[in-house]
Structures are given as C-alpha cells and as structure tokens.
Amino acid sequence: MSINSTISKNLINLENILIIGNGGRENSLAWAIQKNELVKKIYLVPGNGGSERIEKCERIDIDINKKNELAEKLYLLKIDLIVIGPEIPLADGLADFLRKKDFKVFGPGKDGAKLEYSKSWAKEFMEDANIPTAKFWKVKSLEEAKEIIHASTIPLVVKADGLASGKGVFIPDSKDECFRAAEIIFNGKFGNSGNVVVLEEKIQGPEVSVFALCDGEKFILLPSAQDHKRLNENDKGPNTGGMGAYSPAPLLTEDYLNIIIKEIIKPTIVELNKKNIDYKGVIYFGLMITRSGPKVIEYNCRFGDPECQTIMPLMDQNFVFLLEKCSMGNLTGDEVINTTDKVSGCVIATSGGYPNQYKTGFPIKIGNIDSNDFQIFDSGTAQSKNGELLTNGGRVLSIVCQDKDFDTVFEKAYKNLKEIYFDGIYFRNDIGHQVRKNFPKGN
C-alpha cells in the first residue's frame, strides 16, 4: 500500500491506539496497525484470549457502557486514535460520545450506524438515493407479513429489521418457509430487532463485499472480498456470521467496480450528506452481481467479519494513516492502496452446534503450523487462570493464509487446520471453491 500524498504533521501522534471489540476482526485490525513504527501501544477493550499474542497489544478490563469512566481511562492512556469494531457500540452512539470528548474516532455516529441497525431505514435510504436494490416491504405484524407473502408472485427473503449478529436473514424455498421465518422473528427470536420485518425480493447472482473508508465526503476502497455465510458445504444450511472468505474477488472486474462506484458508492455518500450525516468510518456494501447489474443487499457500518481478517494481511504499515485521516475528515482523494501481488483466504473454525446452541470452555491445541504468510486471529477465545487457551464463542478461530494463488492459499489453510483441535471443532472444507482451480468437480 502507498499513500500518494504527504502525511501532514498532525498525523504523527499515533503512539497509542484503542480498538473496541472482542473478535477476530479486532485482532486482525490490531495486527495490521502494529506494523507501523509510530505505533507504540495498542489497547483492546475487551479483546479476547489471543489479543495479547499480537505485538504491542494489551487488553483493558473496562465496561464501555460506563462511558465517563471509559473516557477518563482513555485520557490517562493518552489515546491518539480509537477504532470501534462492532456494530452494537456504534448503534449505541459511542463514537458520538467519544468525539464530544475530543478523541479521534474511526467509526460512524449513531445516525450513520442506522445503515446497519435498521434494514428498513437502509432500504428507504437506497430508495431516496435511487441506489439499485431489491424490492421490499416493511411490515409490523405477522398478519401483514402473511398477507404479502400469500399475495406475492416472486420468491421472498425474510429479514429481522434490527441487529441480529448476521443470523436475522432467512432465505426460504417456499411460502410456508416464509411464513415460518416471519413467525420466528415476530415471536421474539431476535428480541426488539424483530419488532419490524423486512420482506425482500429474492434476487439471484454471486455476492461480493466492498469496503469504502470514508471521511465524511471522500472515500478510498479496500480490496474486495467474498465470504461464505451458509454453515455447510455447497453453501447450504442456515446463515451464520461468516464461515470463511477470500480477497480480492476475481469476479469484481474493473467494469463492475466502475459501475459500483458510480451507481452505489458515490450516491450513498451524497445521500448521507443530504441527510446531514457526517460518516467517518468504513461503509460495507454487501452486493449481488445480478443479470441487470450490481445491487445492494445490505449495508454494514463496520468491517465485515471474516472479510476483515482476510483483507488485513494485505495491508502494509500505512493502513493506520488512512484510519486517522478518515477520523479527521482529511482524505485528499488521491490516496491509493497498492496491495502485494498475493491473494488471501480465511477459514473459520467454529464450536460444534454453531450458529444454534453450542458449548464453550474446551482447551484449544495447536500443533506444528506452517507459519509462512499465515495468521491465526482468535475470534471466540478466552484464557484460563493458568493461561490455557479455551473456546469462548461460536466462531472460535480465523485461519488466514496468503500466497500467489488461491489453490496454494487454501491448501496451506487446510493443512494447518489439521494441526488445530478442540472438542467439537467444525469448519467447511470448500471455502473459496469459486476460485480454487484444483477444487474437486461436483463439490
């Protein structure tokens, strides 16, 4: 990566960084940021069992909901930049609070986070901005949902309106399954996030993830990625938070990217400004490449997980400068990210039973690993009192590799996965099947 502009004097204070979050996304961000020689310390709140294996990293035990205490602690630590990882604190307005306390924050305010925490608002936003997306219906009762489903002549997707950790989307194969999905949401599976349901036209095509770092007006694109949301191989089973990913996505040609910038990314930022939303953070565009062109499936107000773990190893030491420039509204518009000529892939190892009921607290054993261009980013882990690494979540580890081609990347990832064990470990064997030339036909 190179930034084709002079780094201004106010970009030199980057000694102490705070990253909020406890997943693989935050660990991979810390791993990328620590490469910069200006960075002396990275604090993670709360982090996880693998955070302190990363150079320069230390965990802080403080409740981010106690905002005044948090601010006092951050003043004492002389924090130069705060990066907020997960969607919930963004939706709760933590970035707004910290900015009022004069901290530089990478992450949108509550108004910008609404792109993610209200799917119906996001769909109306796209409608206002004339951004290509699927037709939709916003419904507030099961009876209303059933009426629309019954009358519909097209297949529908059923979504909980609010935050649901990537599990609030149902892709039914029949009207009966649509009814059941709406019933599950309205009956409280996702709490208040299911008070409103979005019914959406089911569109067809491959999915791709695009990330724009935004300073409120200007933006810069990270490498694209594709992730695998379904639990099981052949992209079957329930939706999850993500079972693996790869970057960059070959299907995203220059022509498609130009269309996406012109018809989706720029209109999104223009519409945010029209609504007086000063968006300083990353905008995730979940896209589907349909026969009629790219369409937005969803926005996220943060880095995707596991796409973030996949992309971060492609960044060099200048990455943290981009985050700070966004936090200050200082992008010039001429920055360019030049990644290496390598590609990257990630496979997620989960607890048995995920995304439904699963047990945690199992010891994690890691054997003889090929560590060349390889990272393990802990996602759902904890340390016991005697320092043993334990499972502590549904998605446990992100196994990430880089190499000259995707076949080599995933060959190395799965070879290393054979050296990793915990009770109930589960992972898909076909991550990246779209780009693996040597992947067995028929899978």
N, C-alpha and C positions, 0 to 999 in steps of 0.2 A: 504494500500500500504506500502511496506517496500523496502528500497533500500539496497541491500546486499553488500554495500561497504562503507568504511569510507568516510565521507564527508570532502573533503580537505579544508585547511584553506582559500583558495580563494573562497569558496562558502558561506562565512559568510556575505559578503556585499550584502544583498538583502533587504535593508530598503526601497528603492524607486523603484517602478516598473512602467513602462509605457506600456499601452495597446492601440494600434491603431485600431480604428474601432467603429462602432455605432450600432451594432446589438445584438441579443440575444447570439450569440457566444461569443462576447467580454465580455458581462456581466457575462456569466457563467464562463469564464476563470478567471475574477476578483474575483468572488465568491469562486472559488476553491483556488486561490492564497492567498486570505486574511486569510485563515485558518492558515497559517504559522506564528508563533510568531515572526520570524525575520523581517517579512514584516511590515513596519510602515505606508506606504502610497502607494496607487495605483492611478495613474493618467490615465484617459481615454480621448483620443483625437479622435473624439469629444464626444464619449459616447452618451447616449440618456436620455429620461425622467426618466428612472428607475436606472441609473447608481449610483447615489449618495445615493440610499436606501441600497446599499451594504456597509458593514463595511469597513472602511479605504479608501473609494473611493472618488475621486474628479475629476470633469471634467475640461479640459483645452480648452479654445477657441483659437485655433491657426490653421492656414492653413498648412497642411502637405506638400502641394506643394511648399511652401516657405521654402525650405529645410535648408538654412543657418539660418533663424530665428528660425526654429524648433530646430536645433542643439544648438544654443545659449541658448534657453529656457531650454533645457534638461541638459545642463551643470550647469545652475543655480539651477535646481532642484536636482542635484546630482543623476541622474537616474542610477541605477545599472543594470537593465535588461529591454530590450524593446521586447515586443511581438507584432508582426504585425498580425492582424487578417484577413483582407480581401485580395482578390487576386489582386485587381487593384493596390494598392501601391507596392505590391511585383513585379507585372509585370512592374511597372514603375521604378524599381531599388532602392526603398527607403532603403531596407536592405543593399545594397552595399554602398550607401552614408553614412549611419549611422555607418557602420563598419569602413569606412575610417576615421570617426571622433572618433574612438576608443571606441564606445559603444558596449556592448554585445547585440547581436540581435538574437532572435529566429524567424527565417523566412528565406527562401532561397533568394539568389540573383536573379537578372533578368534572368540569364541563367537557373537556376533551375526552376523558375516560368514558363518557357516555356512549362513544362509538362502540365500546365493547359491552358495557354493563346494561345496555338496553338495546336488544336486537331490533325492536320495533322502531325506536328512535333512529337507529342507524339506517334502517330501510327507508324511513321517511326523509332522512338526510340525503340519501342517494337519489331519491325521487326528486327532491328540491334541486339537486345539482345535476340532474339528468345523467347520472352515472349508470352504466349498464349493469343490471342485476336481475334476478328472477322476480316474477310477480309475487305478491304476498298479500296476506290478510292478517290483520291484528285482531285477535279475539280475546274476550274477557270472561267467557263461560264455556263449560263443556257443551251445553246445548247449542250455543252459537257455532262452536267448532264442529260438532256433528252435522249441523245443517250445511256448512260449507263443504265438508268432506263428502257428504252424501251427494251434493249437487255437482261436485267437481268432475270435469271430464278429463282432467290431466292428473298424473301422479303428483303427490304432495310430500314435502318434508315437514316434520313437526319439531318446533324448537321452543324450549323454555326461553322467555324473554330476557331473564337476568343471568347472572354469573352462575355457572354450574361445573367449573373445573374441566371443561371440554367434554362433559358427559350429557349435556342437555339437548343434544341433537339426535333425532330419530329419523332413520331413512327407511320407511315401511315399504313392503312389497305389495300391500293390498289395502283396501279401505278399512277392513277390520283391524289391521295392524295400526292404521292411522288413528282409529277410534281409541284403541288401547293406549297408544302413545300419549294422546291428548289427555286421556283419563289419568294416566300415571303422573303427568305433570300437574294437572289441576288438583290431584289428590295429595299433593304436597311433597313429592319425592325430592324436589329442589327448594323447598321452603318458599319464601317470598319471591324467589326468582321465577316461580311458576304461576304467579298471580295473573300473568298475561302470557298467552301462547301466540307464536307466530307460525302461521301455515304458509308454506312457500312452494312455489312451482318447483318440481324436481327437474333440474337441468342436467345435461349429460356432457362429459368430457373429462380429460385429465385435470388434476388440481395442481396448483403451484403457489408457493408462498413468496411474496415480495416484501422487502423491508425498506422503508424510507426513513432515514434520520432527518428530523425536521426541526428547524429553529424558530418556527412560527410563520415564516414566509418562504424560505428556501429549503431545499432538501438535497440529500445525496443518497444514492441507492447502494445497499449491501448486495453481495452475491445472492442470487435466487436460491430457492431450495424446494424440495418436495418431501412431504412427510407421509407417514402411513398411520392413519387414525384408527383403522379397524384392528381389533385384538388378534385375529387369527390370520393365518396364511391365506393367500389368494384374495386378500382384502375382504375377508368375511368376518362375521361376528359383530359385537357391539362396538360403538365408538369409544375411544379412550382419549386420554390426554396426548397420545402420540407414542407409537411403538418403534419409531426409527425415522431416519431422514437421510438425504444426501444433498450435496451442493457442489457446484452450481447445477441447475436443472437444464439439461440439454434442450428440452422441448421449448424453452423460452428463447426463441430466435430474436434477432435484432429487430425484425419487423414487428413481432408481437410486443416486444418491450417498448418500442416507439408508440404503438397504439395504446398500451397500458399507461405510459406517461401522459400522453395527450388526452385520453378519454377518461382516465380514472385518477391518477395520482395528482396531476395539476388541478383538476376540478375539485378534488377532495380538499386540497389546501385552500383554494379560493373560497369554497363554501364555509370552511372553518372560519376564515377571516370575515366573511359576510355575517356570520353568527357571533362575531366578536370573541372567538375562541383562540387564544394565543397558545398554540400547541407546540410545546418544546419537549420532544421525546421521539420515540420510534412509533411509526404507524405500520402495523402489519396488515397487508392486503392478502386475504385468502381468496384466491381467484380460481375460476374454472375456465379452461380454454374450450369454448363451445364452437359448434359449426358456424355460428354467427359472430364469433369473436370472443375476446376475454370478458368475463362478467365477475362481479364481486359476490362472493358467497358470504363473507363476513369481514369485519374489521377487528383487530385487537389493538389495544392501547399499549402493548408491551412486546418484547421479543417473544417469538414462539418458542415452545419447548416441545420437541428436541431440536428444532431448526437452529436455535441459538448455539447449542453445543456443537453442532455440525459446522457452523459458519465461523465461530470464533477462532479456531486454529488457522484459518486462512488470513487472519488479520495480523498486521505487524505492530510495532511499538507505537505508531502514530494514531492508533484507533482511539485512545483515550482523549486525544486532542479534539477529535470530531464530537465526542460526547460533550466536552466542555464548551466547544463553540456553539453547539445546539442549545445548551443550557443558558447561554448568554445572548442568544439571538445574533450570533456573529458569523454564520456561514457566509462566505463570499459568493458562492455559486460556481466557483471554478475548481473546487476540490475534486480530486479523482482518487478512487480506490483502485490500486493495482494489486491484485492478489497474486500469489505464486501460480505457477502453471500446474499445481497439484489440484486434485479433487478431494472431497472429504465425505465420509459416511459415518453414520451413527446407528447403533443397535441398542435398544432399551431392554434391560433385564428387569423383570417385574416380579413381585410376590405372587405366589400361586393364588388364584381366585380374583385377582385384579381384573376389571375395574369394580367388581362387586365386593363381597366380603373376603377379607384376607387377614392372615395373622402376621405379626411382626415380632422382632426380638431375636431373630435367628442369626448366629455368627456367620460372617462372610469370610470365605477363604479364597485367597488369590495366590495362584501358583507361579509358574515360570512364564512370564509375559515378554513378548517381543515389544520392547518399548520405543522402537524407532518410529517417529511420526505417529505416536499412539498416546491417547489420553483416556483416563477413567475419570469422569466427572460424577461424583456422588450426587444422587438425587434424593432418595429417601433412606438416609442412613443416620445412625447415632453411634456414639461411643459409650461403652460400659464404663463403670468406675475404674476398671483395671486397664482401660484403653483398647478393649476389643471392639472391632467394627461390627455393628449389628444392623439388620434390616429395620427400617422405621418408616415405611411408606409403601404405596402401591408400586410406583416406578422407583426402582432401587438404584440402579447404576446406568450411566450413559457410557457405552463403549464406543470410542471415536477413533478413526484412523484417517490418514491422508496418504496418497500415493499418486502415481502418474495416471492411473485409470481406475474405474470403479470395480472391475473384477479383482484387482490386487487389493484395493481398499477393503472390500468385504471378505475376501479370503483371509486377510490378516485379522479382521474383526472377529470372525467366527473361530479362527484358530485360537485367539486369545480368550474367547468366551469359554472354550473347553477347559481353561485353567482357572475359571471362576466358579465358585459353588456356594450356594446357601440353600437351605431347605425350602423346596417349592419353587425354585428359580424357573422362570418361563421367559422365552423370547421367541420371536418369529425368525425363521431361517431364510425368509425370502425378501428381507429388506433390500431395496434397491433393484428388485427384479426387472424393473423397466430399463435399467441402464447397464445391467450385467450381461455381457455378451456370452459368457460361459454358463449362465444360469440354465439349468436343465429345462428343455422344452416340455410343455404340458403342465408346468407349475404356474 
